[in-house]
Amino acid sequence: MSHDMNDGFLGGPPRLFEAAGREQLIVLLEHGLCFDSFVLDVGCGALRGGRWVIPLLDPGHYCGIEPNRAMLERGLREFLDPEVVECKRPRFDGNDRFDFSVFGIRFTHVVARSVWTHASKQQIGAMLDGFAAHSASDGVFLASFLPAGESKAQEDYLGEAWVGRSHESDEPGMVGHAWRWVEEECAARGLEAQRLDRAPLTERGQVWCVVRHA
Ligand SMILES: C[S@@+](CC[C@H](N)C(=O)[O-])C[C@H]1O[C@@H](n2cnc3c(N)ncnc32)[C@H](O)[C@@H]1O
């Protein structure tokens, strides 16, 4: 593994950098984000979304998981004012096990933008376990994904590996997951999943869902 793996990668196409970041803040605000919310940004990358969310939250209330250290460091260097970082004290962890326990916080909001679009079913299962165990009883998990089986292009991904850029790969790639599978995995953990009525940023782009405790 190289330390500058994916140095130039911003989390998605550069033309969508601003829109996809802004959308994360909008979706969080539409689901009750407040100054004292506790937010976990899973696979926070170069802070495409974090740069919108961190300035708004109370100090120490934003946590990000990102195993690609170089990407995160670029985000901290280029997309956030050092004074904002000093004042808002965002917290980060580099584990790649989707271990949400590391922060010792019950999150009100968990967000994963362009993460289920690369993750295996086992990895999404680990994120749902993490949400079930480390969120407030009225917490929400907002995830973008590509629904499989709803257009000819997107198949249901059954492999076990992460697909696309990460701390271990600089190969692009995306995967889809069947909505029915997401609903069943949530139900098996006492969670409920709902699709958001929100137009994708691009044609056949990612849609959002919200997961809550049932
Ligand atoms: C497509 S990018 C999206 C980044 C960010 N959410 C955004 O919207 O810009 C996917 C991110 O997931 C990270 N990632 C890969 N494997 C991961 C793992 N096991 N746990 C957490 N994040 C991971 C990648 O390094 C990358 O930053």
The ligand as an SDF file (V2000), in Angstrom:
LIG
                    3D

 27 29  0  0  0  0  0  0  0  0999 V2000
  -16.1120    7.3580   -3.3590 C   0  0  0  0  0  0  0  0  0  0  0  0
  -15.2400    7.8390   -1.9360 S   0  0  0  0  0  0  0  0  0  0  0  0
  -16.4250    8.8770   -1.1120 C   0  0  0  0  0  0  0  0  0  0  0  0
  -15.8020    9.7570   -0.0740 C   0  0  0  0  0  0  0  0  0  0  0  0
  -16.7560   10.7110    0.6520 C   0  0  0  0  0  0  0  0  0  0  0  0
  -17.8130   10.0200    1.3350 N   0  0  0  0  0  0  0  0  0  0  0  0
  -17.2920   11.7140   -0.3340 C   0  0  0  0  0  0  0  0  0  0  0  0
  -18.5070   11.8050   -0.5130 O   0  0  0  0  0  0  0  0  0  0  0  0
  -16.4740   12.4010   -0.9440 O   0  0  0  0  0  0  0  0  0  0  0  0
  -15.2400    6.3640   -0.9300 C   0  0  0  0  0  0  0  0  0  0  0  0
  -14.3810    6.5070    0.3170 C   0  0  0  0  0  0  0  0  0  0  0  0
  -14.4730    5.3250    1.1310 O   0  0  0  0  0  0  0  0  0  0  0  0
  -13.1850    5.0690    1.6530 C   0  0  0  0  0  0  0  0  0  0  0  0
  -13.0660    3.6540    2.0760 N   0  0  0  0  0  0  0  0  0  0  0  0
  -12.6010    2.5830    1.3820 C   0  0  0  0  0  0  0  0  0  0  0  0
  -12.6200    1.4700    2.1470 N   0  0  0  0  0  0  0  0  0  0  0  0
  -13.1110    1.8530    3.3490 C   0  0  0  0  0  0  0  0  0  0  0  0
  -13.3580    1.1600    4.5830 C   0  0  0  0  0  0  0  0  0  0  0  0
  -13.1190   -0.1530    4.7120 N   0  0  0  0  0  0  0  0  0  0  0  0
  -13.8480    1.8620    5.6320 N   0  0  0  0  0  0  0  0  0  0  0  0
  -14.1160    3.1990    5.5040 C   0  0  0  0  0  0  0  0  0  0  0  0
  -13.9050    3.9050    4.3600 N   0  0  0  0  0  0  0  0  0  0  0  0
  -13.4080    3.2430    3.3080 C   0  0  0  0  0  0  0  0  0  0  0  0
  -12.2650    5.4160    0.4970 C   0  0  0  0  0  0  0  0  0  0  0  0
  -10.9180    5.5850    0.9100 O   0  0  0  0  0  0  0  0  0  0  0  0
  -12.9120    6.6980   -0.0050 C   0  0  0  0  0  0  0  0  0  0  0  0
  -12.4470    7.8310    0.6800 O   0  0  0  0  0  0  0  0  0  0  0  0
  1  2  1  0
  2  3  1  0
  2 10  1  0
  3  4  1  0
  4  5  1  0
  5  6  1  0
  5  7  1  0
  7  8  2  0
  7  9  1  0
 10 11  1  0
 11 12  1  0
 11 26  1  0
 12 13  1  0
 13 14  1  0
 13 24  1  0
 14 15  1  0
 14 23  1  0
 15 16  2  0
 16 17  1  0
 17 18  1  0
 17 23  2  0
 18 19  1  0
 18 20  2  0
 20 21  1  0
 21 22  2  0
 22 23  1  0
 24 25  1  0
 24 26  1  0
 26 27  1  0
M  CHG  2   2   1   9  -1
M  END
$$$$
